[in-house]
Amino acid sequence: MDRSNHYEAAFEAFLRERGVGFVAVDEAHRSTLGDGAVKSVDFIIVDSAKLVVDVKGRRFPGGTPENPRKVWQNWSTEEDVDGLARWAAHFGPGFRGVLAFVYHLAPPFEVRPGTPDAFAFRGNTYLMRAVDVAAYRGAMRSRSRRWNTVHLGTGDFQRLVRPFSAFLTPDPADSPVRPVAVK
């Protein structure tokens, strides 16, 4: 976590306001996992949900004020996707890797009142969205071979993205199966 990064600072404030238990990871040094280096995550959430989170800060709309691009950018590096999956597997059952897309909403763009996970921070508005890294990996496409970046197409992103708070409850797939009484 880089506190000088306004996206990560806004995300941390968002978690604090909701009373979520988390560890902000110091990214000053490369982490190791097993026998090799792996990209550090930004946050480890140890609350009712167990998450390893990489924050991706994006501005919406992008482009210039004269020529705004109203596209919800969702690119990442393959290294980030792989690292999140490795960390989630390392922490064990119940942990999920999540790409948190923190959108800084640039004026004059606004979201409707009551939009889930719209968050005011230091005079700016942010929209907290997320995609499970396993789902992202399953649908990702190459964006730039030169930069080793990947992204989701618009339809896949719309299908997979959720308000970040949707990830703050345990994944039903990790809940023990309870037998149903038959009468």
Phi, psi and omega in degrees: 000134180245104184294344176279349178274113185297333178292313180291324177295319178295320179296316178299316178297322177301313179295316180300316181300329180270000178070028182279134176281126183207164172240125174273125186270131177283117183267012184296332181236148178292136178274158173239148179217117184068236184259010183211168178289149177214146180297137178290151172273168179269322183218147169242118181261125183234064183240216177295329172259153178242110186228145164249128192235134171245122182273130176243105180277130180221151177259140176226130351288158177275195180077207180252162177302328180284332183223070182290144176251108182272069179233131178279091181299135182221030182281158178209174172266154176298326179299320178295316180297313180296317180299316178299316180297319180294317179296316180300317179295321180296318180290337171105186184306139178095341179273139177235144171272137182224131170270116179263114177267111182256106183265121172276115183276111184276132176301146011268009182294135177222155173260162179296145174304140180086003178299126181302134175065023166282134190220125177272132181208123178049045176079004178240162176247135179237149175242120184265113179233160183206156176224133174299132186296327178294318177293320178300311181302320181293338183243357187291152177233155177293136176254314178213117176293322181300316183263359180058044180253153180228165178203175174252141172296161184306313181296317179294319179297315179299325181287325189260335185286145179221158168302142183304323183300338177296338180270357183273009172246153181302147177290123181304332180294339180266356179283143178296145179283129179258130179294146179262129179288132179254130180251000000 
